[in-house]
C-alpha cells in the first residue's frame, strides 16, 4: 500500500471510524440486509481485504481491521 499524498482531515477520519463501528455492530445484530452485506463483502474482496468466499464473520473482521488502521493513521495508537 502506498502512503497517501493528500492527508484526510481528522474529523473525516473520525466520522469514517464511527460509520465502520456502527456498520460492524449492525452486522453483528443481523440488521444489515443480505444484498448490502454481499456488496460490502465484494468491495473488500476486490481489494484483497477479504478471503474468498468469505462469510459475515470475515466481513466483520475486515471492517474491524479497517477501523483499526484508520485509528492508527489518526494517531490513536503508538504503532500501526
Secondary structure, 3 states (H helix, E strand, C coil): CCCCCCCCCHHHHHHHHHHHHHHHHHHHHCCCCHHHHHHHHHHHHHCCCCCCCCCHHHHHHHHHHHHHHHHHHHCCCCCC
